[in-house]
């Protein structure tokens, strides 16, 4: 087990016996950083995957990569791609526009994609959510799975909310505010806690 995971699990078990009991059922923590490609690749993929099942998103993403020889396009290449060609691979009108905006901002340098890892969590959130189509959830997934930031709690995530209801035996679906309150004691390892919560309802995002 990675030293960081070991310290996180000790903390979570000590601070929250209910979550600790679930951690014991699940076993070792599988949270890891996605090292494939660069930051631009990861953000573009996240936009494609928004609000889709994993299988459907993977199909569309594969078709998109096929346009560029089975690789993620550079920002310049994506900017030059006709809009109807992006739509033809299965992207919605809005997602095609979002990808174009991401590519334009990256190409022009207004989005410092390759320096995102140098920013703190709040700065990453502010920077990414300035791009059309990137909301808090998508920015948090980037923090968790690309930058491997340990203390992110995506309170808007339905999977996390459902898991909190199940793990804590709540009668009603918890609001984001209640999830944040319950999870306050998990800091500074709320990413690890979230990974375990996703395992209660489904496989975690990547």
Beta strands, then each sheet from edge to edge (+ up, - down):
end
